[in-house]
Amino acid sequence: MDVVSELALAHLYRGKVRDLYEVDDDHLLMVASDRLSAFDVVMNEPIPDKGRVLTAFTHYWTRERVRDVASAMVSCDPTEIDEVVPGFLAATAFHGRSALVRRAQMVPLECIVRARLAGQAYDEYVTSGTVHGALAPAGLRLGDPFPEPIFTPSTKAISGHDENIDLDAAAALVGRGVLDEARELCGELFARAANALSEVGLVLADTKFEVGVVDGRLVVCDEVVTPDSSRIWPADAITPGETPPAYDKQPFRDWLDEAGWDRSAPPPTVPPDVVALTAARYVSAYERVSGRRLRDWYGAGQ
């Protein structure tokens, strides 16, 4: 299925998961595929409905739960998109996985907010006692909370691996004013999302935002608090020192490590049962967080 041929849109960018198409001077169409990326390598096997889960999650946060936080999102409603992208209503394969968004001047940072010690931050901490180059409290175990959430940026690589950097390096890259504004925006969104997740018995351990400038204002772009960009844990299943069960793609990363993959291309073959389990985990995450059924989302079940 080719959105370019169906809708005559110019393809601007292909990321690990998303594709961007030019609509007009002010808008882009962002299409989330079912591709699965782990350790910055894209798997060969798609995860059914994953793109719709990511898009539904982002819509839930930016257009429902925290809609007063500045976002590039315009609409995921196929009828509304069709008003700007004629013919979109007929392109049913893209319903539910597409978002009409404002065109933004992107800030070249991954804006990661961490409330608990996990992932690459844990690996660094074990080695040096630091997180993104900054000293962290002594004696922390895997999964332990930081005294308060911390902002830990990384570079945004066009290809290959992002690089964790400290705040001074981030300021040198984007400017201190932009960095401070990004910290405030992402910190506010993290706090409100974490509070919302706690209402359904979940912990937001960390999440990654991307930000850009629209009409002179810094806004959150791309995906927002999804299983791809976050670690989401059941609050009643966290045991210090152990990796908790997760509503994110960490169990898939764990499977890759157990399979002995060296985290470099080409990726291993993912068996059908692992694909099915991963798909079910994504759907379960959306339904528990939003309180809705994915099959009621645009295009789901087609």
C-alpha positions as a Markdown table, in Angstrom:
| # | Residue | x | y | z |
|---|---|---|---|---|
| 1 | Met | 0.0 | 0.0 | 0.0 |
| 2 | Asp | 1.6 | 3.2 | -1.1 |
| 3 | Val | 0.2 | 6.5 | 0.3 |
| 4 | Val | 2.2 | 8.4 | -2.3 |
| 5 | Ser | 0.4 | 6.8 | -5.3 |
| 6 | Glu | -3.0 | 6.8 | -3.6 |
| 7 | Leu | -2.9 | 10.4 | -2.3 |
| 8 | Ala | -0.2 | 12.0 | -4.5 |
| 9 | Leu | 1.8 | 13.2 | -1.5 |
| 10 | Ala | 5.6 | 13.8 | -1.6 |
| 11 | His | 7.5 | 11.4 | 0.7 |
| 12 | Leu | 9.8 | 13.5 | 2.9 |
| 13 | Tyr | 11.3 | 11.1 | 5.4 |
| 14 | Arg | 11.3 | 7.4 | 6.4 |
| 15 | Gly | 12.2 | 6.8 | 10.0 |
| 16 | Lys | 12.6 | 3.5 | 11.8 |
| 17 | Val | 8.8 | 3.4 | 12.4 |
| 18 | Arg | 7.2 | 6.5 | 10.8 |
| 19 | Asp | 7.0 | 8.0 | 7.4 |
| 20 | Leu | 6.4 | 11.7 | 6.8 |
| 21 | Tyr | 4.6 | 13.1 | 3.7 |
| 22 | Glu | 4.2 | 16.7 | 2.6 |
| 23 | Val | 0.7 | 18.0 | 2.6 |
| 24 | Asp | 1.2 | 21.8 | 2.3 |
| 25 | Asp | 3.4 | 24.6 | 3.6 |
| 26 | Asp | 2.0 | 24.2 | 7.1 |
| 27 | His | 1.1 | 20.5 | 7.5 |
| 28 | Leu | 2.5 | 17.0 | 7.2 |
| 29 | Leu | 0.9 | 13.6 | 7.2 |
| 30 | Met | 2.7 | 11.3 | 9.7 |
| 31 | Val | 2.1 | 7.6 | 9.2 |
| 32 | Ala | 3.0 | 5.1 | 11.8 |
| 33 | Ser | 3.9 | 1.7 | 10.3 |
| 34 | Asp | 3.9 | -1.7 | 12.0 |
| 35 | Arg | 7.7 | -1.8 | 11.8 |
| 36 | Leu | 9.4 | -2.7 | 15.1 |
| 37 | Ser | 12.8 | -1.1 | 16.0 |
| 38 | Ala | 15.0 | -2.4 | 18.8 |
| 39 | Phe | 18.5 | -1.2 | 19.7 |
| 40 | Asp | 18.1 | 1.1 | 16.6 |
| 41 | Val | 17.7 | -1.8 | 14.2 |
| 42 | Val | 14.4 | -2.4 | 12.4 |
| 43 | Met | 13.1 | -6.0 | 12.5 |
| 44 | Asn | 12.0 | -7.7 | 9.3 |
| 45 | Glu | 8.6 | -8.9 | 10.7 |
| 46 | Pro | 5.9 | -6.3 | 11.3 |
| 47 | Ile | 3.8 | -6.2 | 14.4 |
| 48 | Pro | 0.1 | -6.2 | 13.5 |
| 49 | Asp | -1.8 | -3.0 | 14.3 |
| 50 | Lys | 1.3 | -1.5 | 16.1 |
| 51 | Gly | 1.1 | 1.7 | 14.1 |
| 52 | Arg | -2.5 | 2.2 | 15.1 |
| 53 | Val | -1.6 | 1.6 | 18.8 |
| 54 | Leu | 1.1 | 4.2 | 18.7 |
| 55 | Thr | -1.1 | 6.7 | 16.9 |
| 56 | Ala | -4.1 | 6.1 | 19.2 |
| 57 | Phe | -1.8 | 6.5 | 22.3 |
| 58 | Thr | -0.4 | 9.9 | 21.0 |
| 59 | His | -3.9 | 11.1 | 20.2 |
| 60 | Tyr | -5.1 | 10.1 | 23.7 |
| 61 | Trp | -2.4 | 12.2 | 25.4 |
| 62 | Thr | -2.2 | 15.2 | 23.1 |
| 63 | Arg | -5.9 | 15.6 | 22.2 |
| 64 | Glu | -7.7 | 14.2 | 25.3 |
| 65 | Arg | -5.7 | 13.8 | 28.5 |
| 66 | Val | -3.3 | 16.7 | 28.4 |
| 67 | Arg | -4.6 | 18.7 | 25.5 |
| 68 | Asp | -3.5 | 22.0 | 26.9 |
| 69 | Val | 0.2 | 21.0 | 26.6 |
| 70 | Ala | 1.5 | 22.4 | 23.3 |
| 71 | Ser | 1.6 | 19.8 | 20.5 |
| 72 | Ala | 2.0 | 19.6 | 16.8 |
| 73 | Met | -1.0 | 17.2 | 16.5 |
| 74 | Val | -3.9 | 18.4 | 14.4 |
| 75 | Ser | -6.2 | 15.4 | 13.9 |
| 76 | Cys | -6.3 | 11.6 | 13.5 |
| 77 | Asp | -9.9 | 11.7 | 12.3 |
| 78 | Pro | -10.0 | 10.4 | 8.7 |
| 79 | Thr | -12.9 | 12.8 | 7.9 |
| 80 | Glu | -11.0 | 15.8 | 9.2 |
| 81 | Ile | -7.8 | 14.7 | 7.5 |
| 82 | Asp | -9.7 | 14.3 | 4.2 |
| 83 | Glu | -10.6 | 18.0 | 4.3 |
| 84 | Val | -6.9 | 18.8 | 4.0 |
| 85 | Val | -5.8 | 15.7 | 2.1 |
| 86 | Pro | -8.5 | 15.0 | -0.5 |
| 87 | Gly | -9.0 | 11.3 | -1.1 |
| 88 | Phe | -7.8 | 10.3 | 2.4 |
| 89 | Leu | -11.3 | 8.8 | 3.3 |
| 90 | Ala | -10.8 | 6.2 | 0.5 |
| 91 | Ala | -7.3 | 5.3 | 1.7 |
| 92 | Thr | -8.6 | 3.1 | 4.5 |
| 93 | Ala | -5.3 | 1.2 | 5.0 |
| 94 | Phe | -4.0 | 4.4 | 6.5 |
| 95 | His | -6.9 | 5.2 | 8.8 |
| 96 | Gly | -5.9 | 5.1 | 12.5 |
| 97 | Arg | -2.2 | 5.0 | 11.8 |
| 98 | Ser | -2.1 | 8.5 | 10.3 |
| 99 | Ala | -2.0 | 11.9 | 11.9 |
| 100 | Leu | -2.2 | 15.3 | 10.3 |
| 101 | Val | 0.4 | 17.4 | 12.1 |
| 102 | Arg | 1.8 | 20.9 | 12.0 |
| 103 | Arg | 5.1 | 21.3 | 10.2 |
| 104 | Ala | 7.8 | 22.0 | 12.9 |
| 105 | Gln | 11.4 | 23.0 | 13.0 |
| 106 | Met | 12.7 | 20.1 | 15.0 |
| 107 | Val | 15.1 | 20.4 | 17.9 |
| 108 | Pro | 17.9 | 17.8 | 17.3 |
| 109 | Leu | 17.6 | 16.1 | 20.7 |
| 110 | Glu | 15.8 | 13.1 | 22.2 |
| 111 | Cys | 14.3 | 14.6 | 25.4 |
| 112 | Ile | 14.3 | 11.7 | 27.8 |
| 113 | Val | 12.7 | 12.1 | 31.3 |
| 114 | Arg | 13.6 | 9.3 | 33.8 |
| 115 | Ala | 11.8 | 8.6 | 37.0 |
| 116 | Arg | 13.4 | 5.2 | 37.7 |
| 117 | Leu | 16.7 | 3.6 | 37.0 |
| 118 | Ala | 16.5 | 1.3 | 33.9 |
| 119 | Gly | 17.8 | 0.5 | 30.5 |
| 120 | Gln | 20.9 | 2.3 | 29.2 |
| 121 | Ala | 20.9 | 4.6 | 32.3 |
| 122 | Tyr | 21.2 | 1.5 | 34.5 |
| 123 | Asp | 24.1 | 0.1 | 32.5 |
| 124 | Glu | 25.9 | 3.4 | 32.8 |
| 125 | Tyr | 25.2 | 3.7 | 36.5 |
| 126 | Val | 26.6 | 0.2 | 37.2 |
| 127 | Thr | 29.8 | 1.1 | 35.4 |
| 128 | Ser | 30.4 | 4.7 | 36.6 |
| 129 | Gly | 27.8 | 5.7 | 39.1 |
| 130 | Thr | 26.5 | 8.3 | 36.6 |
| 131 | Val | 23.4 | 8.8 | 34.4 |
| 132 | His | 24.1 | 10.7 | 31.2 |
| 133 | Gly | 27.4 | 11.8 | 32.7 |
| 134 | Ala | 25.9 | 13.3 | 35.8 |
| 135 | Leu | 26.5 | 11.7 | 39.3 |
| 136 | Ala | 23.5 | 9.8 | 40.6 |
| 137 | Pro | 22.7 | 8.8 | 44.2 |
| 138 | Ala | 24.7 | 5.9 | 45.4 |
| 139 | Gly | 23.1 | 2.5 | 46.2 |
| 140 | Leu | 20.4 | 2.5 | 43.6 |
| 141 | Arg | 19.1 | -0.8 | 42.2 |
| 142 | Leu | 17.5 | -1.6 | 38.9 |
| 143 | Gly | 14.0 | -0.1 | 39.0 |
| 144 | Asp | 14.6 | 2.2 | 41.9 |
| 145 | Pro | 13.2 | 5.7 | 41.7 |
| 146 | Phe | 15.4 | 8.8 | 41.5 |
| 147 | Pro | 14.7 | 11.4 | 44.2 |
| 148 | Glu | 12.8 | 13.3 | 41.4 |
| 149 | Pro | 12.5 | 12.8 | 37.6 |
| 150 | Ile | 15.6 | 13.8 | 35.7 |
| 151 | Phe | 16.0 | 15.2 | 32.2 |
| 152 | Thr | 18.6 | 13.2 | 30.3 |
| 153 | Pro | 19.0 | 14.2 | 26.6 |
| 154 | Ser | 20.6 | 12.3 | 23.8 |
| 155 | Thr | 21.5 | 13.2 | 20.2 |
| 156 | Lys | 19.0 | 12.2 | 17.5 |
| 157 | Ala | 20.8 | 10.1 | 14.9 |
| 158 | Ile | 19.5 | 10.0 | 11.4 |
| 159 | Ser | 20.8 | 6.4 | 11.2 |
| 160 | Gly | 22.5 | 4.2 | 13.7 |
| 161 | His | 22.6 | 4.8 | 17.4 |
| 162 | Asp | 21.6 | 7.9 | 19.4 |
| 163 | Glu | 24.3 | 9.1 | 21.8 |
| 164 | Asn | 23.5 | 9.9 | 25.5 |
| 165 | Ile | 24.9 | 13.4 | 26.4 |
| 166 | Asp | 25.0 | 15.6 | 29.4 |
| 167 | Leu | 23.1 | 18.9 | 29.8 |
| 168 | Asp | 26.2 | 21.0 | 28.9 |
| 169 | Ala | 26.6 | 19.2 | 25.7 |
| 170 | Ala | 22.9 | 19.5 | 24.9 |
| 171 | Ala | 23.1 | 23.3 | 25.6 |
| 172 | Ala | 26.0 | 23.6 | 23.3 |
| 173 | Leu | 24.0 | 21.8 | 20.6 |
| 174 | Val | 20.7 | 23.7 | 20.8 |
| 175 | Gly | 21.3 | 26.7 | 23.1 |
| 176 | Arg | 20.6 | 27.0 | 26.8 |
| 177 | Gly | 17.3 | 28.8 | 26.3 |
| 178 | Val | 15.9 | 26.1 | 24.1 |
| 179 | Leu | 17.2 | 23.4 | 26.4 |
| 180 | Asp | 15.6 | 25.0 | 29.4 |
| 181 | Glu | 12.3 | 25.4 | 27.6 |
| 182 | Ala | 12.4 | 21.7 | 26.4 |
| 183 | Arg | 13.1 | 20.6 | 30.0 |
| 184 | Glu | 10.1 | 22.5 | 31.3 |
| 185 | Leu | 7.7 | 21.3 | 28.6 |
| 186 | Cys | 8.8 | 17.7 | 28.8 |
| 187 | Gly | 8.9 | 17.7 | 32.6 |
| 188 | Glu | 5.3 | 19.0 | 32.8 |
| 189 | Leu | 4.1 | 16.4 | 30.3 |
| 190 | Phe | 5.9 | 13.6 | 32.1 |
| 191 | Ala | 4.5 | 14.6 | 35.5 |
| 192 | Arg | 0.9 | 14.7 | 34.2 |
| 193 | Ala | 1.2 | 11.4 | 32.2 |
| 194 | Ala | 2.8 | 9.7 | 35.2 |
| 195 | Asn | -0.1 | 10.8 | 37.4 |
| 196 | Ala | -2.6 | 9.6 | 34.8 |
| 197 | Leu | -0.9 | 6.2 | 34.6 |
| 198 | Ser | -0.9 | 5.9 | 38.4 |
| 199 | Glu | -4.7 | 6.1 | 38.3 |
| 200 | Val | -4.7 | 2.7 | 36.5 |
| 201 | Gly | -2.0 | 1.1 | 38.6 |
| 202 | Leu | 0.9 | 1.8 | 36.2 |
| 203 | Val | 4.3 | 3.5 | 36.7 |
| 204 | Leu | 5.9 | 5.6 | 34.0 |
| 205 | Ala | 9.6 | 4.7 | 34.5 |
| 206 | Asp | 10.9 | 6.8 | 31.7 |
| 207 | Thr | 9.8 | 8.2 | 28.3 |
| 208 | Lys | 11.3 | 10.0 | 25.4 |
| 209 | Phe | 9.9 | 13.1 | 23.7 |
| 210 | Glu | 10.8 | 15.0 | 20.6 |
| 211 | Val | 10.1 | 18.7 | 20.4 |
| 212 | Gly | 10.1 | 21.4 | 17.7 |
| 213 | Val | 9.1 | 24.9 | 17.0 |
| 214 | Val | 5.7 | 25.9 | 15.4 |
| 215 | Asp | 4.9 | 29.5 | 15.0 |
| 216 | Gly | 7.7 | 30.5 | 17.3 |
| 217 | Arg | 6.5 | 28.2 | 20.1 |
| 218 | Leu | 8.1 | 25.0 | 21.3 |
| 219 | Val | 5.7 | 22.0 | 21.0 |
| 220 | Val | 5.9 | 18.3 | 21.5 |
| 221 | Cys | 6.0 | 16.3 | 18.3 |
| 222 | Asp | 6.0 | 12.8 | 17.0 |
| 223 | Glu | 4.8 | 10.0 | 19.4 |
| 224 | Val | 3.9 | 10.8 | 23.0 |
| 225 | Val | 4.1 | 8.3 | 25.9 |
| 226 | Thr | 3.7 | 5.1 | 23.8 |
| 227 | Pro | 5.1 | 1.6 | 24.4 |
| 228 | Asp | 7.8 | 2.4 | 21.9 |
| 229 | Ser | 9.0 | 5.6 | 23.6 |
| 230 | Ser | 8.4 | 4.6 | 27.2 |
| 231 | Arg | 8.9 | 2.1 | 30.0 |
| 232 | Ile | 5.5 | 1.4 | 31.6 |
| 233 | Trp | 5.4 | -1.0 | 34.5 |
| 234 | Pro | 2.6 | -2.4 | 36.7 |
| 235 | Ala | 3.0 | -0.7 | 40.0 |
| 236 | Asp | 2.3 | -3.9 | 42.0 |
| 237 | Ala | 4.9 | -6.0 | 40.1 |
| 238 | Ile | 8.0 | -3.9 | 40.7 |
| 239 | Thr | 10.7 | -5.7 | 42.7 |
| 240 | Pro | 13.9 | -3.7 | 43.3 |
| 241 | Gly | 16.9 | -5.2 | 41.5 |
| 242 | Glu | 14.7 | -7.0 | 38.9 |
| 243 | Thr | 13.3 | -6.1 | 35.5 |
| 244 | Pro | 9.5 | -5.8 | 36.0 |
| 245 | Pro | 6.9 | -7.1 | 33.6 |
| 246 | Ala | 6.2 | -4.3 | 31.2 |
| 247 | Tyr | 3.6 | -2.7 | 28.9 |
| 248 | Asp | 6.3 | -1.7 | 26.4 |
| 249 | Lys | 8.8 | -3.2 | 24.1 |
| 250 | Gln | 11.3 | -4.1 | 26.9 |
| 251 | Pro | 10.2 | -7.8 | 26.9 |
| 252 | Phe | 10.9 | -7.9 | 23.2 |
| 253 | Arg | 14.4 | -6.4 | 23.8 |
| 254 | Asp | 14.9 | -9.1 | 26.5 |
| 255 | Trp | 13.9 | -11.8 | 24.0 |
| 256 | Leu | 16.5 | -10.5 | 21.5 |
| 257 | Asp | 19.2 | -10.6 | 24.2 |
| 258 | Glu | 18.2 | -14.1 | 25.2 |
| 259 | Ala | 18.4 | -15.1 | 21.5 |
| 260 | Gly | 22.1 | -14.1 | 21.5 |
| 261 | Trp | 21.7 | -11.3 | 19.0 |
| 262 | Asp | 24.7 | -8.8 | 19.0 |
| 263 | Arg | 22.4 | -5.8 | 18.5 |
| 264 | Ser | 23.8 | -5.0 | 15.0 |
| 265 | Ala | 22.2 | -5.5 | 11.6 |
| 266 | Pro | 20.9 | -7.8 | 10.2 |
| 267 | Pro | 18.3 | -8.6 | 12.9 |
| 268 | Pro | 17.3 | -12.2 | 13.8 |
| 269 | Thr | 14.2 | -13.8 | 12.5 |
| 270 | Val | 11.3 | -13.2 | 14.9 |
| 271 | Pro | 9.1 | -16.3 | 15.2 |
| 272 | Pro | 5.3 | -15.9 | 14.9 |
| 273 | Asp | 4.6 | -16.6 | 18.6 |
| 274 | Val | 6.9 | -13.7 | 19.6 |
| 275 | Val | 5.2 | -11.4 | 17.0 |
| 276 | Ala | 1.8 | -12.4 | 18.4 |
| 277 | Leu | 2.8 | -11.8 | 22.0 |
| 278 | Thr | 4.3 | -8.4 | 21.2 |
| 279 | Ala | 1.2 | -7.4 | 19.3 |
| 280 | Ala | -1.0 | -8.4 | 22.2 |
| 281 | Arg | 1.2 | -6.4 | 24.6 |
| 282 | Tyr | 0.8 | -3.3 | 22.6 |
| 283 | Val | -2.9 | -3.6 | 22.4 |
| 284 | Ser | -3.2 | -4.4 | 26.1 |
| 285 | Ala | -1.1 | -1.3 | 26.9 |
| 286 | Tyr | -3.5 | 1.0 | 25.0 |
| 287 | Glu | -6.6 | -0.5 | 26.4 |
| 288 | Arg | -5.5 | -0.4 | 30.0 |
| 289 | Val | -4.2 | 3.1 | 29.8 |
| 290 | Ser | -7.1 | 4.6 | 27.8 |
| 291 | Gly | -9.9 | 2.4 | 29.1 |
| 292 | Arg | -11.0 | 1.8 | 25.5 |
| 293 | Arg | -10.9 | -1.0 | 23.0 |
| 294 | Leu | -8.5 | -0.7 | 20.1 |
| 295 | Arg | -11.1 | -2.2 | 17.8 |
| 296 | Asp | -13.0 | 1.0 | 18.3 |
| 297 | Trp | -10.1 | 3.1 | 17.0 |
| 298 | Tyr | -10.0 | 4.3 | 13.4 |
| 299 | Gly | -9.2 | 1.5 | 10.9 |
| 300 | Ala | -8.6 | -1.2 | 13.6 |
| 301 | Gly | -9.7 | -4.7 | 12.7 |
| 302 | Gln | -9.5 | -4.1 | 8.9 |
